[in-house]
Amino acid sequence: MAKLSLLLAFLIFFTPSLCCPEDQKQALLQFKSSLIKTTSSSSLESLLFELESWNSSSDCCNWDRVTCSTGLHSRVVIGLHLDSLVFMQSMEPIVVASTILTPLFRIRSLELLDMSSNHIQGELPGNSFTNLSKLVYLDLKNNLFDGSIPSQVFHLRYLQYLDISSNSFHGILSGEVGSLQNLRVLMLDANFLGGNIPKEIGNMTKLQRLYLRSNNFFGEIPSSILDLKNLEELDLRDNFLSMEFPSFIGNLSNITTLALSNNKLTGKIPSSIQKLTKLETLQLENNFLSGEIPSWLFNIKGMKRLFLGGNYLTWNSNAKIVPKCKLSQLSMKSCGLSGEIPYWISKQKTLEFLDLSKNKLEGLFPQWLVEMEVGSIILSDNRFTGSLPPRLFRSRSLSVLSLSRNNFSGELPNNIGDASAIMILMLAGNHFSGKVPQSISNIYRLLLLDLSSNRFSGNLPDFSSNVLLGYIDFSSNEFYGEIPTKFSQETRILALGQNKFTGSFPRNLTSMSQLEHLDIHDNKIQGEFPEFISQISTLQVLNLRNTTLQGSIPDGISNLSSLRILDLSNNHLVGNIPTKFGNLIGMIETQEKFSSLSDIFSFSIEFNDLIVNWKKSKQGLSSHNLELYSLLDLSMNQLSAEIPASLGRLKGLKILNISHNIFFGKVPVTLGDLQSLESLDLSYNKLSGIIPQSLVKLQQLSVLDVSNNEFTGKIPSGGQMDTMNDPNIFANNSGLCGMQIQVPCSEELSPTKPSKYESKKKWFLLEGLGFGYSAGFFVTVGILYLTGYFVPALAPNCRNQ
């Protein structure tokens, strides 16, 4: 026993420490310290919890998110799993500088580095990558990196996994751009500085997975990718890649996933693709590919996921397809399909996802599709008819059902609530009628429900227990009763417009603490504009057009800091525009991307547009891009007083319409500061004075109407104002002049060619002057004669007697 104790003591004394090296521990502690200084107080607590184990008194190999080697004689840090430290911990727009990575680049033993989803901004410190020569795995996706990929990255000869998706990386600008003028056009069009994928990418010959999705790469796919013989997954989606679909990709014999969707690739699907015998996923949707869909695609035995939609591809309806593959996902959106769904699709018994939208398919809902237990069925924008079979809603797999814009009719099956797995249900733009079944509220996983543009009537079910339901659109139906409010507190988008709802504005809408979009247009709301609506602090879109609202606009609206679209047109509002409207931050600053539930899903869903009066006509603003719009429409009311100068602070505003009111006084010169304004309508008011010259500064202005006011003086010239040459937009004002209406102003007239009015005036003065001289002469002579001061001389033959 004594010998054993002596042996253990000897081993303990002479065995080297297996703690991580001190320099690596200090590097990690420095990283933590820098990160804490960067983050806001609201996310600091979560961050400290994530890195709670990181302290100077413990071994860094025992820290969370740190992996060390398992050597017998020493341990070093080989893996850092530092994803989502910042990005997921706070709703505030935290930005972390890329220099925060500097301490990590001192850990030369690193083989894995995952810094994804951390809101890191700036360029990658290129020189530092020379220290990480052992890297096998590098994940930087979902950050804000920009600039080009450092050349040192392409010298990481052991790298097998590279993911820089969802950043703003670009390649090196090449001669392909052609000229500085073309480059300028490209930059303006895409709003980025982009470049080609560097050819040096072919140096990383051990690479197995390459993900460059959602960056700013354009131009052709470099042929140097051919050198990546071990490549299994290539994802170049959501860039600006163009030129013809490269046929050389067919030589990447180990490819299992080829994802090129959402680019600008042209040409046909190359026949070399059929050489990719290991191919399982082919994503080509939303490019400019043309030609016939080759039948040999379905002979690739391992093919499981095939996405071809959104191109100019066509389908040969006479083709006799006997697929050798067993597809789990198929998208043939807008591929020219007509008649009934092709028979061969019904034989794909393993289908989990089917998108045949935007074709010309017709007939009843297929019985074979009802029985297949498909998880996602997207048949929108076709010509299907008939009612929906109750059997469809007995499915335990159905999670997405999109049948919008077809010719379906009848009532919804009463058992619709049995489909408890449905997350998205879209039936808009059909001919469904009757009441919405109460059972629909039993679908507890429901995230999105769109029943708009049908003939549904009656009262709505109670959805207050559907806690996940965030997107609700019941607009353009025949629902009646009081405005419904029995929805989840998590509701973000609520559209109830164009129904037959009545009653007062419901106060308990304020309980929806996440509400971003509220649209109740074209209903009959009684009473005054509610002050309490300003309590819905998350509102970005508020549409109360044509709802018979009365009273004045409350000052509290200015507290809605996120509000970007406000439509109160065609009501009975009185009073003035609150001066505090100039504080609407959402109409001043450029907003982050409007949150959309479609971002959650990996496929495109067609949402209904927001219908507003956009540039003098009713138009739909895409719900996918609402962040691009900012609108203030107060037209068709009885608003009065002067236009507040504070509106000039709304620099993000694109549309300003205050027509058909009783505004008076001068137009504030501050409207010239609305640098994003595209449409300005001041018509049918009692505005007077001159049209301010400051409107010349509005470089984006394309629509203007100042007709039917009391404007006088010269119409401003210069800039976009010179393009406003339609006389109707200046009509019925008391004294306007200018080149736009071809009425010269007095100061512009040539002195050698007086106007007819000027000529008559001068003639009258001269004639009057001549007459005045003559009359004055004879009157004066007469007076002098009578007073004896003037005696006419006698004729020479006359003598005094």
C-alpha positions in Angstrom: 0.0 0.0 0.0 2.9 2.3 0.8 4.4 1.6 -2.5 1.2 2.5 -4.3 0.9 5.8 -2.4 4.5 6.6 -3.3 3.8 5.8 -7.0 0.8 8.1 -7.0 2.7 10.9 -5.4 5.5 10.4 -7.9 3.0 10.6 -10.8 1.3 13.7 -9.4 4.6 15.5 -8.9 6.1 14.7 -12.3 3.0 14.7 -14.5 2.7 18.1 -16.3 -0.4 20.2 -15.8 -3.3 19.5 -18.2 -4.8 23.0 -17.9 -5.1 25.1 -21.0 -2.2 27.5 -21.7 -2.2 30.7 -19.8 -1.9 32.8 -22.9 -5.0 31.2 -24.4 -7.0 31.8 -21.2 -6.0 35.5 -21.2 -7.0 35.8 -24.8 -10.5 34.4 -24.0 -10.9 36.7 -21.0 -9.9 39.7 -23.1 -12.6 38.7 -25.6 -15.2 38.4 -22.9 -14.2 41.8 -21.5 -14.5 43.5 -24.9 -17.8 41.9 -25.6 -19.3 43.0 -22.2 -18.2 46.6 -23.0 -19.9 46.5 -26.3 -23.3 45.1 -25.3 -26.2 47.1 -23.9 -27.4 46.7 -20.4 -30.5 44.8 -21.5 -28.5 42.0 -22.9 -25.6 42.0 -20.5 -27.3 39.7 -18.0 -27.9 37.1 -20.6 -24.4 37.4 -21.9 -22.9 37.0 -18.4 -25.0 33.9 -17.9 -23.7 32.4 -21.2 -20.1 33.1 -20.1 -20.5 32.7 -16.4 -17.9 29.9 -16.2 -15.2 32.1 -17.8 -13.1 33.4 -14.9 -9.4 33.7 -14.1 -9.5 31.1 -11.3 -10.6 28.1 -13.4 -9.2 26.1 -16.2 -10.5 27.4 -19.6 -10.8 23.8 -20.8 -13.7 23.5 -18.4 -15.5 26.6 -19.6 -18.8 26.5 -21.4 -18.5 26.8 -25.2 -14.8 25.9 -25.2 -13.4 22.6 -26.4 -9.8 21.5 -25.7 -7.7 18.7 -27.1 -7.4 15.5 -25.1 -3.6 14.9 -25.2 -1.8 13.0 -22.5 0.8 15.6 -21.9 -0.9 18.9 -22.7 -4.2 20.4 -23.6 -4.9 23.3 -25.9 -8.0 25.1 -27.1 -9.2 23.6 -30.4 -12.8 24.7 -30.5 -14.8 27.9 -29.7 -18.6 27.6 -30.0 -19.5 31.3 -29.6 -22.6 31.5 -31.7 -25.6 33.7 -30.7 -24.0 35.4 -27.8 -25.4 38.8 -28.8 -27.8 38.4 -31.7 -30.4 36.3 -29.9 -30.2 38.0 -26.5 -31.6 41.4 -27.2 -34.3 43.1 -29.3 -32.1 46.3 -29.4 -29.9 46.9 -32.5 -26.6 46.0 -30.9 -23.6 46.2 -33.2 -20.3 44.5 -32.3 -17.1 45.7 -34.1 -15.1 43.1 -35.9 -12.0 44.1 -34.0 -13.5 42.1 -31.1 -12.2 39.0 -32.8 -8.5 40.0 -32.4 -7.8 38.2 -29.2 -9.2 34.9 -30.6 -6.8 35.0 -33.5 -3.9 34.6 -31.0 -5.1 31.0 -30.3 -3.1 29.3 -33.0 -4.3 25.8 -32.1 -7.9 26.5 -33.1 -9.5 24.0 -35.4 -13.1 25.1 -35.0 -14.4 28.7 -34.7 -18.2 29.4 -34.7 -19.0 33.2 -34.4 -22.4 33.0 -36.1 -25.3 35.2 -35.2 -23.5 37.9 -33.2 -24.2 41.2 -35.0 -20.5 41.6 -35.8 -20.0 44.5 -38.2 -17.0 45.6 -40.3 -14.3 43.9 -42.3 -12.6 40.7 -41.3 -9.1 41.3 -40.0 -7.3 39.4 -42.8 -3.7 39.2 -41.5 -4.9 37.4 -38.4 -6.0 34.4 -40.3 -2.4 33.5 -40.9 -2.3 32.4 -37.3 -5.2 30.0 -37.7 -3.5 27.7 -40.1 -5.1 24.6 -38.4 -8.7 25.7 -38.9 -11.0 23.0 -40.2 -14.4 24.6 -39.4 -15.2 28.3 -39.8 -18.7 29.6 -39.3 -19.4 33.4 -39.5 -23.0 33.4 -40.8 -25.7 35.8 -39.8 -23.5 38.8 -39.0 -22.9 42.2 -40.5 -19.5 41.6 -42.0 -18.7 43.6 -45.2 -15.8 44.1 -47.5 -14.1 41.3 -49.4 -13.1 37.9 -48.1 -9.5 38.2 -46.9 -7.1 36.4 -49.2 -5.6 34.7 -46.1 -8.8 32.7 -45.8 -8.0 31.0 -49.1 -4.8 29.7 -47.7 -6.4 27.7 -44.9 -5.4 24.4 -46.5 -7.1 22.2 -43.9 -10.5 24.0 -44.0 -13.4 21.6 -44.7 -16.4 23.8 -43.7 -16.8 27.5 -44.5 -20.1 29.3 -43.9 -20.2 33.1 -44.3 -23.9 33.3 -45.3 -26.2 36.2 -44.5 -23.5 39.0 -44.4 -22.6 41.7 -46.9 -19.4 40.2 -48.2 -18.4 40.9 -51.8 -15.7 39.7 -54.0 -13.1 41.6 -56.1 -14.4 43.9 -58.8 -13.4 42.7 -62.2 -13.2 44.0 -65.7 -16.6 42.5 -66.3 -18.3 45.6 -64.9 -17.2 47.3 -68.1 -17.1 51.0 -67.1 -17.4 53.3 -64.1 -20.8 54.3 -65.4 -22.0 50.7 -65.4 -20.6 50.2 -62.0 -22.4 53.3 -60.7 -25.7 52.0 -62.2 -25.1 48.6 -60.6 -24.4 50.1 -57.2 -27.5 52.2 -57.3 -29.7 49.4 -58.5 -28.6 46.9 -55.9 -27.6 49.4 -53.2 -24.4 47.7 -52.5 -20.8 47.4 -53.5 -20.4 43.9 -54.8 -17.9 41.8 -56.7 -17.2 38.4 -58.1 -16.6 35.3 -56.0 -12.8 35.2 -55.8 -11.1 32.7 -58.0 -8.7 31.8 -55.2 -11.6 29.9 -53.6 -10.3 26.9 -55.6 -7.2 26.8 -53.3 -9.1 25.2 -50.5 -9.0 21.8 -52.0 -10.2 20.0 -48.8 -13.4 22.0 -48.6 -16.5 19.8 -48.3 -19.2 22.4 -47.5 -19.2 25.9 -48.9 -22.0 28.4 -47.9 -22.0 31.9 -49.4 -25.7 32.5 -49.3 -27.2 36.0 -48.9 -24.2 38.2 -49.7 -23.4 40.7 -52.4 -21.6 38.5 -55.0 -22.4 39.1 -58.6 -21.0 38.0 -62.0 -20.3 34.4 -63.0 -19.6 31.4 -60.8 -15.8 30.9 -61.0 -14.6 27.8 -62.8 -12.0 27.4 -60.1 -14.7 25.8 -58.0 -13.9 22.7 -60.2 -10.7 22.3 -58.1 -12.9 21.5 -55.0 -13.0 17.8 -55.7 -14.2 17.0 -52.2 -17.1 19.5 -52.3 -20.4 18.0 -51.2 -22.6 21.0 -50.5 -22.5 24.3 -52.4 -24.9 27.1 -51.4 -24.8 30.3 -53.4 -28.4 31.3 -53.0 -29.7 34.9 -52.6 -26.9 36.7 -54.4 -26.7 38.6 -57.7 -24.9 35.9 -59.7 -25.6 36.1 -63.4 -24.3 34.7 -66.8 -25.2 31.2 -68.0 -25.7 28.3 -65.7 -22.2 26.8 -65.7 -22.0 23.4 -67.2 -18.8 22.6 -65.4 -20.7 22.1 -62.2 -21.6 18.7 -63.6 -18.0 17.6 -62.9 -18.2 18.1 -59.1 -18.9 14.4 -58.7 -19.3 14.4 -54.9 -22.0 17.1 -54.8 -25.1 16.2 -52.8 -26.5 19.7 -52.5 -26.5 22.3 -55.2 -28.4 25.5 -54.2 -28.4 28.4 -56.7 -31.8 29.9 -56.0 -32.6 33.6 -56.1 -29.9 34.8 -58.5 -29.9 36.0 -62.1 -28.6 32.9 -63.8 -29.7 32.4 -67.5 -29.7 29.7 -70.1 -30.9 26.1 -69.9 -30.4 23.5 -67.2 -27.1 21.9 -68.5 -27.2 18.2 -69.3 -24.0 17.7 -67.3 -26.1 17.8 -64.1 -27.2 14.3 -64.8 -23.6 13.2 -64.1 -24.1 14.2 -60.5 -25.1 10.8 -59.4 -24.9 11.6 -55.7 -27.2 14.7 -56.0 -30.0 14.8 -53.4 -30.9 18.5 -53.4 -31.2 20.8 -56.5 -32.5 24.4 -55.8 -32.7 26.5 -58.9 -35.9 28.6 -58.3 -36.2 32.3 -59.0 -33.5 32.8 -61.7 -33.9 33.5 -65.4 -33.5 29.9 -66.6 -35.4 29.0 -69.7 -36.2 26.0 -71.9 -38.0 22.8 -71.2 -37.6 21.0 -67.9 -35.5 18.0 -68.8 -37.1 14.6 -68.1 -33.7 13.1 -67.1 -33.8 15.1 -63.8 -36.2 12.5 -62.5 -33.8 9.7 -63.3 -31.2 10.8 -60.7 -32.0 8.1 -58.2 -30.9 9.9 -55.1 -32.8 13.1 -55.8 -35.0 14.0 -52.8 -35.5 17.8 -53.1 -36.1 19.5 -56.4 -36.9 23.3 -56.7 -37.5 24.6 -60.2 -40.1 27.3 -59.7 -39.9 31.0 -60.6 -38.0 30.7 -63.8 -39.0 30.7 -67.5 -39.0 27.0 -67.6 -41.7 25.1 -69.4 -43.2 21.7 -68.9 -43.9 19.3 -71.7 -47.4 18.0 -70.8 -46.9 15.1 -73.2 -43.8 13.8 -71.5 -44.3 10.4 -70.0 -42.4 10.5 -66.8 -41.6 7.4 -64.7 -39.4 8.9 -62.0 -36.6 6.8 -60.6 -36.2 9.2 -57.7 -38.4 9.4 -54.5 -39.0 13.1 -53.9 -39.7 14.5 -50.5 -39.9 18.1 -51.7 -41.0 19.4 -55.1 -41.5 23.0 -56.3 -42.7 23.6 -59.8 -44.1 27.1 -59.2 -44.9 29.0 -62.5 -43.6 26.2 -64.7 -46.5 26.3 -67.3 -48.4 23.4 -65.9 -52.0 23.2 -67.1 -54.9 20.9 -66.8 -54.9 18.4 -64.0 -51.8 17.8 -61.8 -49.4 15.5 -63.7 -50.0 11.9 -63.0 -46.4 11.1 -62.1 -46.6 13.4 -59.1 -49.3 11.3 -57.6 -46.9 8.4 -57.5 -44.4 10.3 -55.3 -45.7 8.7 -52.1 -42.9 10.2 -50.0 -43.8 13.8 -50.7 -43.7 16.1 -47.7 -43.7 19.5 -49.5 -45.5 20.3 -52.8 -45.6 23.8 -54.4 -47.4 24.0 -57.7 -48.5 27.6 -57.4 -48.8 30.1 -60.2 -49.8 27.6 -62.9 -53.0 26.9 -64.8 -54.0 23.8 -63.0 -57.7 23.0 -62.8 -60.2 20.5 -61.5 -61.2 19.5 -58.0 -58.9 19.1 -55.0 -57.2 15.8 -55.9 -58.3 12.9 -53.7 -54.8 11.3 -54.0 -53.3 14.4 -52.4 -55.8 14.2 -49.6 -54.7 10.7 -48.8 -50.9 11.3 -49.0 -50.4 13.1 -45.7 -48.3 15.8 -47.3 -47.0 18.3 -44.8 -47.0 21.5 -47.0 -49.5 21.9 -49.9 -49.2 25.2 -51.9 -51.6 25.4 -54.8 -52.3 29.1 -54.9 -52.9 31.1 -58.1 -54.4 28.3 -60.1 -57.9 27.5 -61.4 -59.1 24.8 -59.0 -62.8 24.6 -58.2 -65.3 22.9 -55.9 -65.3 22.6 -52.1 -62.6 21.3 -49.8 -62.9 17.6 -48.8 -63.4 17.1 -45.0 -60.9 14.2 -45.2 -58.1 16.8 -45.9 -58.4 18.1 -42.3 -58.1 14.8 -40.6 -54.4 14.8 -41.5 -51.9 14.9 -38.6 -49.1 16.0 -40.9 -50.6 19.0 -42.7 -48.7 22.1 -41.5 -49.1 24.5 -44.5 -52.1 24.8 -46.7 -52.1 27.6 -49.2 -55.0 27.6 -51.7 -55.3 31.4 -52.3 -56.6 32.9 -55.5 -58.4 29.9 -57.0 -62.1 29.3 -57.6 -62.9 27.1 -54.6 -66.4 27.6 -53.2 -68.8 26.4 -50.6 -68.5 26.4 -46.8 -65.5 25.3 -44.9 -65.8 21.8 -43.4 -66.9 21.8 -39.8 -64.0 19.5 -38.9 -61.3 22.0 -40.0 -60.2 22.2 -36.4 -59.1 18.6 -36.5 -56.0 19.5 -38.5 -54.2 20.4 -35.3 -50.7 20.6 -37.0 -51.5 23.4 -39.3 -49.3 26.5 -38.8 -50.2 28.4 -42.0 -53.7 28.4 -43.5 -54.2 30.7 -46.5 -57.6 30.5 -48.4 -57.7 34.1 -49.7 -59.3 35.2 -53.0 -61.8 32.3 -53.5 -65.6 32.1 -53.3 -65.9 30.5 -49.8 -69.1 31.5 -48.0 -71.0 31.0 -44.8 -69.7 31.2 -41.3 -66.2 30.3 -40.3 -66.4 27.1 -38.3 -65.9 27.5 -34.5 -63.5 24.5 -34.6 -60.9 26.5 -36.5 -59.8 28.0 -33.1 -58.8 24.5 -32.0 -55.7 24.7 -34.3 -53.4 25.6 -31.4 -50.2 25.7 -33.6 -51.7 28.3 -36.0 -49.3 31.1 -36.8 -50.9 32.6 -39.9 -54.6 32.7 -40.9 -55.7 34.4 -44.2 -59.3 34.2 -45.2 -59.5 37.5 -47.0 -61.4 38.3 -50.2 -64.1 35.7 -49.9 -67.8 35.8 -48.9 -67.6 34.7 -45.3 -70.3 36.2 -43.0 -71.5 36.2 -39.5 -69.5 36.6 -36.3 -65.9 35.5 -36.0 -64.8 32.7 -33.7 -62.9 33.4 -30.5 -59.1 33.1 -31.2 -57.9 34.4 -27.8 -56.6 30.9 -26.9 -54.5 30.7 -30.1 -51.4 32.1 -28.4 -49.2 31.6 -31.4 -51.4 33.3 -34.0 -49.6 36.4 -35.2 -50.9 37.1 -38.7 -54.7 37.5 -39.1 -56.4 38.7 -42.3 -60.2 38.6 -42.5 -60.5 41.7 -44.8 -62.9 41.9 -47.8 -65.6 39.7 -46.5 -69.1 40.2 -45.1 -68.5 39.8 -41.4 -70.7 41.9 -39.2 -71.1 42.9 -35.6 -68.8 44.8 -33.4 -65.1 44.9 -34.3 -63.7 41.6 -33.0 -60.9 41.7 -30.4 -60.8 38.1 -29.2 -57.3 37.5 -30.5 -54.0 36.6 -28.8 -51.9 39.2 -27.1 -49.1 38.1 -29.4 -51.0 39.2 -32.6 -48.7 41.3 -34.8 -50.8 41.8 -38.0 -54.5 42.3 -37.8 -56.4 43.1 -41.0 -60.2 43.5 -40.8 -60.8 46.0 -43.5 -63.8 46.2 -45.9 -66.4 44.3 -43.9 -69.6 45.3 -42.2 -68.3 45.8 -38.7 -70.0 48.5 -36.6 -69.8 50.0 -33.2 -67.2 52.1 -31.4 -63.4 51.6 -31.6 -62.6 48.8 -29.2 -60.4 49.8 -26.3 -59.1 46.3 -25.6 -57.1 46.3 -28.9 -54.5 47.9 -26.6 -54.0 44.5 -25.0 -52.2 43.3 -28.1 -48.8 44.3 -26.9 -47.0 43.1 -30.1 -49.4 44.6 -32.7 -47.5 46.1 -35.6 -50.1 46.3 -38.4 -53.7 47.3 -37.8 -56.0 47.7 -40.8 -59.8 48.4 -40.2 -60.5 50.4 -43.3 -64.0 50.6 -44.9 -66.1 49.7 -41.8 -68.5 51.9 -39.9 -66.8 52.9 -36.6 -68.9 55.2 -34.4 -67.5 58.0 -32.3 -64.3 60.0 -32.1 -60.8 59.1 -33.0 -59.6 57.2 -29.8 -56.8 58.7 -27.8 -56.0 55.3 -26.3 -54.7 54.0 -29.7 -51.4 55.8 -28.8 -50.9 53.1 -26.2 -50.1 50.5 -28.9 -46.5 51.5 -29.0 -45.4 48.8 -31.4 -47.7 50.0 -34.3 -45.9 50.5 -37.6 -49.0 50.5 -39.9 -52.4 52.1 -39.0 -55.1 52.1 -41.7 -58.4 53.6 -40.6 -59.5 54.9 -44.1 -63.2 55.4 -44.6 -64.4 54.4 -41.2 -66.6 57.4 -40.4 -64.3 58.5 -37.6 -65.1 61.9 -36.1 -63.4 64.4 -33.8 -59.8 65.6 -33.9 -56.5 63.8 -34.3 -55.1 63.2 -30.8 -51.6 64.5 -30.1 -50.8 61.1 -28.6 -50.4 59.6 -32.1 -46.9 61.2 -32.1 -45.9 58.8 -29.4 -46.0 55.9 -31.8 -42.3 56.0 -32.5 -42.4 53.1 -35.0 -45.4 54.3 -37.1 -44.5 54.6 -40.8 -47.8 54.3 -42.5 -50.8 56.3 -41.3 -54.0 56.4 -43.4 -56.9 58.4 -41.9 -58.3 59.5 -45.2 -62.1 59.8 -46.1 -63.4 60.4 -42.5 -65.0 63.3 -40.7 -62.0 64.5 -38.8 -61.8 68.2 -37.8 -59.2 70.4 -36.2 -55.6 70.7 -37.2 -52.6 68.4 -37.8 -50.9 68.1 -34.4 -47.5 69.9 -34.4 -46.1 66.8 -32.7 -46.5 64.8 -35.9 -43.0 66.0 -36.7 -41.8 63.7 -33.9 -42.9 60.5 -35.7 -39.6 58.8 -35.6 -40.7 56.0 -38.0 -41.3 58.6 -40.7 -38.0 60.3 -40.0 -35.5 57.5 -39.8 -34.8 54.6 -42.1 -36.3 51.6 -40.4 -35.0 48.0 -40.1 -36.7 45.4 -42.2 -40.4 45.1 -41.5 -40.9 41.9 -39.6 -42.7 39.3 -41.6 -43.8 35.8 -40.6 -42.6 34.6 -44.0 -39.0 35.0 -42.7 -39.5 32.0 -40.6 -40.1 29.7 -43.5 -37.7 28.5 -46.2 -40.2 29.0 -49.0 -42.1 32.0 -50.4 -45.7 32.7 -49.3 -47.8 35.3 -51.1 -49.3 37.6 -48.6 -52.0 40.1 -49.3 -50.9 43.7 -50.1 -51.7 46.7 -48.0 -54.1 48.7 -50.2 -53.6 52.5 -50.0 -53.8 55.6 -52.2 -50.3 55.5 -53.6 -49.5 58.3 -56.0 -53.0 59.2 -57.0 -54.3 55.6 -57.4 -55.3 52.7 -55.2 -52.3 50.3 -55.1 -51.2 47.4 -53.1 -47.9 47.7 -51.1 -46.3 44.3 -50.8 -46.3 43.0 -47.3 -42.8 41.5 -48.0 -41.3 45.0 -48.5 -43.3 47.3 -46.2 -40.1 48.6 -44.8 -39.6 50.5 -48.1 -42.7 52.6 -47.6 -43.6 55.6 -45.5 -47.0 57.3 -46.0 -49.2 60.0 -44.3 -52.6 60.3 -45.8 -55.1 62.7 -44.2 -57.1 63.5 -47.3 -60.9 63.8 -47.6 -61.6 65.2 -44.1 -62.5 68.6 -42.7 -59.1 69.4 -41.2 -58.3 73.1 -41.1 -55.7 75.6 -39.8 -52.2 76.0 -41.3 -49.9 73.1 -42.3 -47.4 72.7 -39.4 -43.8 73.4 -40.3 -42.8 70.4 -38.2 -43.9 68.1 -41.0 -40.7 69.0 -42.7 -38.8 66.8 -40.2 -40.4 63.6 -41.7 -37.4 62.9 -43.9 -38.3 59.3 -44.6 -41.8 60.1 -45.8 -42.5 59.0 -49.4 -46.2 60.1 -49.7 -47.9 63.1 -48.2 -51.6 63.6 -49.0 -53.6 66.3 -47.2 -55.9 67.1 -50.1 -59.7 67.8 -49.8 -59.6 69.6 -46.5 -59.8 73.2 -45.4 -56.2 74.1 -44.8 -55.3 77.7 -45.3 -52.3 80.0 -45.1 -48.9 79.5 -46.8 -47.2 76.2 -47.5 -44.3 75.9 -45.0 -40.9 76.0 -46.8 -39.8 73.1 -44.6 -41.7 70.7 -46.9 -38.6 71.1 -49.1 -36.7 69.1 -46.5 -38.7 65.9 -47.2 -35.8 64.4 -49.0 -37.5 61.0 -49.7 -40.9 62.4 -50.9 -42.2 61.0 -54.1 -45.8 62.3 -54.0 -47.2 65.5 -52.6 -50.9 66.3 -52.9 -52.2 69.6 -51.5 -55.2 70.0 -53.8 -58.6 71.2 -52.8 -57.8 73.4 -49.9 -57.6 77.2 -49.3 -53.8 77.5 -49.3 -52.5 80.8 -50.5 -49.3 82.7 -51.2 -46.6 81.3 -53.4 -45.6 77.7 -53.9 -42.3 77.6 -52.0 -39.1 77.5 -54.0 -37.8 74.9 -51.5 -39.8 72.2 -53.3 -37.0 72.2 -55.9 -34.9 70.3 -53.5 -37.2 67.2 -53.7 -35.2 65.1 -56.0 -37.5 62.0 -55.7 -40.7 63.9 -56.4 -42.7 62.4 -59.3 -46.3 63.3 -58.4 -47.5 66.8 -57.4 -51.0 68.3 -57.2 -51.6 71.8 -55.9 -54.8 72.5 -57.8 -57.9 74.2 -56.5 -56.3 76.5 -54.0 -55.5 80.2 -53.9 -51.8 80.1 -54.9 -50.3 83.1 -56.7 -46.9 84.0 -58.2 -44.3 82.0 -60.1 -44.3 78.2 -60.0 -40.8 77.1 -58.7 -38.5 76.0 -61.5 -35.5 73.7 -61.4 -35.0 70.1 -60.4 -38.1 67.8 -60.5 -40.3 70.9 -60.6 -39.4 71.3 -64.3 -41.0 67.9 -65.0 -44.4 69.0 -63.5 -45.8 70.2 -66.8 -49.4 69.0 -66.5 -51.6 72.2 -66.3 -54.3 70.2 -64.3 -52.1 69.9 -61.2 -51.9 73.7 -61.0 -55.5 74.4 -62.1 -58.0 76.7 -60.4 -55.6 78.9 -58.5 -55.9 82.7 -58.6 -52.7 83.9 -60.3 -50.1 81.3 -61.0 -47.5 81.7 -63.8 -44.5 79.8 -65.0 -43.1 77.6 -67.7 -45.1 74.5 -66.5 -48.4 76.1 -67.5 -47.0 78.2 -70.3 -48.1 81.5 -68.6 -45.1 83.9 -68.5 -44.5 85.8 -65.4 -44.1 89.7 -65.6 -40.4 89.7 -64.7 -39.7 87.3 -67.5 -41.2 89.5 -70.3 -38.9 91.1 -72.8 -38.9 95.0 -72.8 -39.0 95.2 -76.6 -42.1 93.1 -76.8 -44.6 94.4 -74.1 -47.6 92.3 -73.4 -51.0 93.3 -74.7 -52.0 94.4 -71.2 -48.8 96.5 -70.9 -49.4 98.0 -74.4 -52.9 99.0 -73.5 -51.9 100.5 -70.3 -49.1 102.6 -71.9 -51.5 103.7 -74.7 -54.0 104.9 -72.2 -51.4 106.8 -70.3 -50.0 108.5 -73.4 -53.4 109.3 -74.8 -54.4 110.7 -71.4 -51.3 112.7 -71.3 -51.9 114.2 -74.8 -55.5 115.0 -73.9 -54.4 116.5 -70.6 -51.9 118.8 -72.2 -54.5 120.1 -74.8 -57.3 120.6 -72.3 -54.9 122.2 -69.8 -53.6 124.7 -72.4 -57.1 126.0 -73.4 -58.3 126.2 -69.8 -55.2 128.2 -68.9 -55.6 130.6 -71.8 -59.3 131.2 -71.0 -58.5 132.0 -67.4 -55.7 134.5 -68.4 -58.0 136.1 -70.9 -60.8 136.7 -68.4 -58.5 138.1 -65.8 -56.9 140.5 -68.2 -53.4 139.1 -68.1 -53.5 138.0 -71.6 -54.8 140.1 -74.5 -54.6 138.7 -78.0 -52.6 140.9 -80.4 -54.7 142.7 -83.0 -54.4 142.1 -86.6 -52.1 144.6 -88.5 -55.0 146.3 -90.3 -56.9 147.0 -87.1 -56.6 150.4 -85.4 -57.9 151.8 -82.1 -60.7 154.2 -82.6 
